[in-house]
Every structure is written in C-alpha cells, then in structure tokens.
Amino acid sequence: MTQILKTALLQANLDWENISQNVTNFEQKIKELPQEVDLIILPEMFSTGFSMNAGNLAEPENGPTFRWMQKMASEKDAAVTGSLIISENGNFYNRLYFVYPDGSFQKYDKRHTFTLAKENDTYASGKERLIVEYKGWKVCPLVCYDLRFPVWARNTEGYDLLIFVANWPAARVAAWDTLLKARAIENMSYCIGVNRVGRDGSDLNYVGHSAVYDSLGKQISGAHDESEFTEIVELDKDHLKETRSQLKFLQDRDRFTVH
C-alpha cells in the first residue's frame, strides 16, 4: 500500500502579539481545508509573531494555545505542528509542538536562537533534536534559524521528512529558498518550509515562499504570490524509497556526534 502523507501548509499574516486574533484566523483556515489531511503545519510563533516580549506573551506548557492545537488536531483528525512562546522552570522557550490527533504530543525547543535579533537574550536554547514517528513516517521538525546549520539538520536517523517553521524576513528570502532546497538534497528527504507574510511589530517584512521539495531538490508545491495561502501537498514514501534505493548517497555520509 502506498504511504501518502497529505500535508497542509498554512502561510499567513500574523497579527502582532495578538494571540486570540491569530488563533481565530488559523482556526478558520484549518476549518476551511478543502479535504482531509494528515498533517497541518503552522509558522514559527504563529500566535504572536517573532516577538522578544516573552514576559507578557509566554504561556505555560499546557496553556490555552497548546490546548487549541489539541482541539484542532482532534477535530480534523490530523497532526498539528508550529511553535509558541512557552515559559517553563524560569526560562522562556521558542517551542515547537507536534500534536497528534489523539491529543498526545512531542516537543522541540529551538536549538539555534537568532542572535541577530538577540533571541538568545530572551529564550533558552534547546539541547535535543526531535524525530517524530507518525503514520509510518519519520519526521524531523526544526525552527527557522536552524535552517542555516546543516550539521544539526543532518539525516543520521533515516528520517523521511524535514520541516522548518519560520518567521524568515524578505531581506534574506533568497537564502531561505536556497537552503530549503539544499537541506532536501543533502539529506535525501522531503523538506517543507512554512513561513509567514506581512509586517511585524519591528516593521520587518515577510514574503513567505513556503515550499515543499522532494529528495532531489525538485519543488513539488505550487507557485504562489507573496501573500497568504493554504496548499495541500501529498508526499509519496514509495517514491522516496525508490530514489534512495537508486541513489545511495546517504550511505556515504560522514559519521559524527554533535556536542
């Protein structure tokens, strides 16, 4: 039986530091999905925008926005992933949740905090990478700036899908396009990037360019303008297996340990 994973990419404008409005907007987009999907992907800090105002915006791990993710996952019978501002044990985290349809979840704290925006002064860095098992797929979800660090993203576990959720500004969107494609090629996996659009509270502009690449770096998502969109893209595991069987590049990868 062919293993197809139907992924929904939600590229949206984020209302600056307005959790209730962003959650309302995404709920409408999710409820309007034109067909059943397996995985719904939201941008980085989807409820607030990329804010350093963690003291006023952070939620506890079992806070209302996380519970909303559980609600959406249950209602759509699909996994939901995206990152939030979380407070835990005296620290703030840019934390990605991967919420399963049954409400269970896994989490990943952004490893590479964005020093250019002084994210490192507000948010603690994560220490562990996450590999999710879902519907026969192995998924590695990462966050924005992690995209620039190929060692951290390296496919040492045989994952099938690499995901980056982001608030990646227009000024460096050429790097976003190039690095998403490169991560797909070098790791011989599907690679999905979901970015936001619009302007944030720091007057930074975002133009999206959310996209899906196959294991040879071919873009298999549609061509969109630089505005809001929702797209459903089907990933084919049999095609991935066939490509890896014919081109055994991953077998020749270097062996290393990240400290």
N, C-alpha and C positions, 0 to 999 in steps of 0.2 A: 504494500500500500504506500503510495506516495505521501511523504510527510511535507505538507504545505503549512507554512506559518503565515497567517494573514495579519499584517502589521498596519496599524493606523498612525500616521504622522500628523500631529496637530501643531501647525505653525501659526502662532497667534501674536497679536499685540498684547502686551501686558500693561495693566493699569498700575501705575507706580505705587507700591506699598499698600495696595488696596486688596487685601486678602479676600474679602467677601465678594467683591466685584469680579476678580479673576476666577474664583471658584465657580461663580454663577455663569460666567462666559464659557468656561471649559465644560461645565455640565451640559449646557445647551449644545455645544459642538459634539460632545460624546453621544448625547441622546439622538442627535440628527445623523449619526453614522448611517450610511445607506445600506449597509449589510452587516452581518455578524463578522466579528474579527476575533483574533486570538490575543493580540497584544496592542495596547494603546500607549503611545509614547508622547509625553509632555516635555516642554523645555526645562532647562535649569531654573530653579527658584520660580516656578511657574505661578505661585500665588502672590509674589511680591515684586518681581523684577530683581536684578542683581544689586541688592542693597547691602550696605555695611551697617544699617540701622538695626542690628540684631537685637539689641536690648529691648526695643519696642515691638519687634515683629516675631521673635522666636516663639515657637510652640513646643510643648513637651512632646515626647515621642508618640504618645497616644492622644495627641491633640486633635482639634476639630478637622484640620485639613487632611491629616492622615486618615481619620475615620471617614472622611468624604471619599478618599481614594478607595477605601474598602467598600463603601456603598456603591461606587461606580463599577468596581470590579465585579461585585455580586450581581448588580442589575444587568450588566452587559455580558456576564459570563466570560470575562476576558481579564487577562492580567493588565495592570496599570503601572506605569513607571514614570518617574520625574523626581526632581529634587526640591527640598524645602529647607527653610531655616529652622534648625532644631536646637533646643537647649537641653543639655544633659550633664549632670555632675559638675556644674560650674563652668562648662565650656559651651561654645556655640559651634555648630557643625553645618556645613552645606551638605545635607544628607539626601542621598538618593534612596527611594524605596522601590522595591519590586513587589507589588501586592498581587497575590494570586486570587482567582475568583472565589475561593472559599474563605478569604479574609486573612489567611496566613501571609507572611511577608518575609523578605530578606532586605538587608540594608547595606549601603556602601557610603562611607564618608569620603568626600573628595580628597584625593591624595595631594594633588598639586594646587595649592591655593595661589591665587593670581596676585603676585607681589606688585605688579604694575599698578593695580588698584588698591594695594595694601589689604587685600583679603586676608593675608596671613596675620595681620594685626588684630583681626576680629574673630576669625574662625580657626579652630584647631584642625590640623591635618590628619586625615585618615591614615591608618597603617596597614590595612588588609585589603587585598583585592577580592572581588566577589565573582564567583561563577555560579550562575543560576541554572538549574535543571527545570525545563518547562516543556511539556508536550513532546518529549523526545529530542529537544534541542538543548544545547549548552550555550548560554548567553553570558557575555561579559559586559556589564553596563558601567560606563565611566562618565565623567562630568567635565565638560568644556575644556579648561586649560590642560587637562590630562592628555588631550589630543596631541599636544606638542612633544610628548615624551614616549617615544616608541618602545623603550625598554619596559616601561610599566604596562603597556598595552600588548606586549609580545604574546603570541599564541603558544604558550607552553603546555596548556591543558587540552588542546584539541577542541576549543570552542568553535561553534558554528556561526555565531552572530556577535558582532561588536557594536555597542550602542554608545553614542555620545549625545547627552542632553546639554544644551548650551544657551548662554547669552553671549554670542560672539559678534562683536561690533562690525559695522560696514567697512571701517577703515582697514581691517585686516581680513576681509572675507575671501580674498584670493588664497590666503594661507589655509583657511577653513576648507575651501573646495579641494585644494591640492592634498592636504593632509588626510582628509577623509578617504580619498581615493588611494593614497599611499598605504594607509592602515589596512584597507581591504586587500590590496595586492600583496603586501609583505606577510600578512597573516593568513592568507588564503581563506578568508571568511567573508560572509556578508558584513557590510558595515553601514550602519544607519546613523545619520546626524540629524537631530531636531533642534532648530534654532528659533529664536523669536524675531519679530519685526517691530517697527515703531521706534519711538524715542523714550529714553528712561529719564529719571529724575536728575541725572547728571548731564542731560542733553546729548547723550551718546545715541547715535542712530544705528538701527539694526535692520538688515535686509534679508534675513532668513537664509536662503539657499539650503534649506533642509533637503536631504537627498538619501538615496539608497544605492549602494554599489555592490556588485557581485564579487566573487573571489578573484576575478581577473581585472577588477577595476572598471568594469563597464557600469555606467549609471543605468539603473533599471526603473527609477522613478521618473515621473513626468517633468517636463519643463514648465516652470511656473514664473509668474512675475514676482516682484519682491514685496508681496503683501500676504495677508492671511490666506491659508488654505488648509484643507484636510485631504489627505490622499491615503488610499489603502493600497499597499504593495504586497504581493504574495512572494514569499521566499520558498524555494524548492530545495529540500535537503538532498534529494536524489541527484539533482544537477550538481550540487556542491560535492557530494561523494564522488561522482564521476570525474569532475575536474581534478580533485585531489588524487584520484587513482591514476589518472593520465599524467599529471604533472606533480611529481612527488617533492616539491620544493620544501615543504615543511620538514621532511625527513632530514634535510641537510642543514637545519638551523643550528646556530650555536647554542651551547648549553651554558647556563649561568644562573646565579642566585642574586636576587635583589635584596639589598640590606637597607 
